[in-house]
C-alpha cells in the first residue's frame, strides 16, 4: 500500500514538473554576438527576447497578435521549429534563420514567426498562411513595444500585405540593429 501511494505521488510530481517546463528555441548570429529567443511558458504564453553578448536588449512578454477585424491570438503552442543557415550571396552577409510554426489554442489559427540573425542585426516578421479564419485583416500593435528601425518607431497598425508568390500574408521585418 505504501509503495502504491509512493508511486502515485511520484507520478503526480512528475506530471506537475512536466506541465511547468518552459520551451525555448533560439537562433544565434554567426559571430555569436546576437541571439533571438522564443520562450513558451507553461500557460501557453510566448515571450520574444533579443540578447546581445548574453545581455537582454529587448523583450516582448506575453506575445499577443491583435487584429482589427478578428479576435486576437494570444496563447500558442509551438508546432514546428526549423533552423537554417544561409550564405546570402547578393549582399555578402551570412545569417542564421529560425522558422517557428505557432498554433493558437482557442481558434486553432496558425501564425509563423521567421527570424534572421545577422552579425550586426536581428530581423523578424510574422507570417499568416492562408486560412479561412483570417482573411483581409490588419494587425494592431498599439499595445506592443517593438524594436525600432534606425531609431524610428514602427506604426501602431500594420496593414498586412498579401504577396501572390507566397501562400501567406506577411508583416514587414522588425529590425534590431547594432
N, C-alpha and C positions, 0 to 999 in steps of 0.2 A: 504494500500500500504506500509506504513511504517512497519507494522507488518510483512508483507511478506518479505521485504528486511532484516529486523532484523533476521527473521528465517533463511533465506538463508545465511546470514553472520555467524550465529551461527553454521550452518551445515558445512560450509566451514572451520571454525576454528576447529571444532571437527574432521573433516577428516584430516586436517593438523596435529593436535596433535596426532592422531592415527598413522599416517604414520611416525612420528618421534620417536615413542616409541621404546626403546630397549627391547629385551627379554633376560633375564638372567636365566640360570639354573646352579645349583651348587651342589656339593657333599662335605660333611664335614666329617673329620675323627671322629671316635668315641669319642676321647678326646677333640674334637672341636678346636684343635690347627692348623690343616691344612685344607685348602679349595681350591677346584679347580672349577673355573667358566668358563662357556661358555657364551659369550655375543654376541648376534645377533644385529647388527646395523640396522638402517632403510634402508641402502643401500645394505643389504644382505651380508655384510662382517661379518666374525666371528672373535672374539678375544678369545684366551685362556689365563687364568690367574691362577697363583698359589699364594695363600696368606698364610702366617704363622703369627699367632696371629694378624690377620686382617691387616697385612702389606704386600705389594707386594714383592715377591721374584723373580718372573719370569712372563713375559708376551709376548705373541706372537700376535701381531696385524695383522689384515687382513690375516687370515689363507688362504694359497694358497697351494694346493697339485699339484706339478709339476710332470708330467710323462715324461719319456724319449720318449716313443712311441706314446703318445696321448696328446691331448690338456689338459691344466691344469684345475683344478677345483678351482674356487675362489669365487663364490657368491652362498651362501647356504640358504636354508630355513630349519628350524628345523621341521621335520615331527612328531617325536615321542620322548618322554623322558620317561625313565623308571628308577626308583631309587630303589635300593635293598640294604639290609644289610645282611651280611653273617657272620657266625662263621666258620672260616676256621680251621677245626679240625686237619688237618695234621701238620700245622705249629703253631697252637695255637695262631693265630693272628686274631683279629677282624678287619673288614674293611667295609666301605660303598662303594657301587658301583653305578655308573651312566652310563646309556647306552643311547646314543643320535643317532637318525637316521637323517642323513642330506641328502637333495636332492639339487643337483646343478641346478641352474636356466637354464643355457644355453643349456646343453645337457641332462638334466634330469637323470644324473648318481647319484647313491646312494653311500654314504660312511657312515660308522658307527664310532662313537668315543666311546670307552669304557674306563672309568676312575675308578680307585680304590684308595680310600683314607684310608690309614692305620694311626695308631697313630704316626708313625715315618717316613712315606714316602707317596708320591703320585705317582702313575704309570698310564700311559695312552698309548693307542695304537689306530691305525687306522685299520679298517676292511673294506674290499670291498667285498660285496656279489657278487656272480657270476652274471654277466650281459654281454650282447653281446658287449657293447661299451668298456669294459675293459677286455682284455684277454692277458696274458703274458706281464706284464708291470713292469717297475722299477719306484720307487718313488724317485725323485730327490729333496733333501732337502738342496741344496747348499746355497740358499738364506734365510734359516730359522735358527734362533738361538734357539737351543733346550736345555733343561736342561741336565746337564751332569750325567753320570752314574759313581759313585765313582771317580769323577774328571777326567774322560776320556771322551773326546768329542765323539759324535756319528759320524759315517761316513757321507759323503756328499750324498751318493747314497745308497739306501736300495733296495736290490733285495728281493721283497716280496715273501713269501712262501705260497704255496697252501697246506693246510692240508686236506687230504682226509676225515677226520672225521668232518670237518667243511664245510659248504656250502659257504665259503668265503676265500679270501686271506687276510692275516693279517701281520701287521708290528710287529717288536719287541716292547717290552714295553719300553717306555721312562720313566725314573725314576728321581724324585727329592727326595732326602733323607736328613733327618736332621743329 
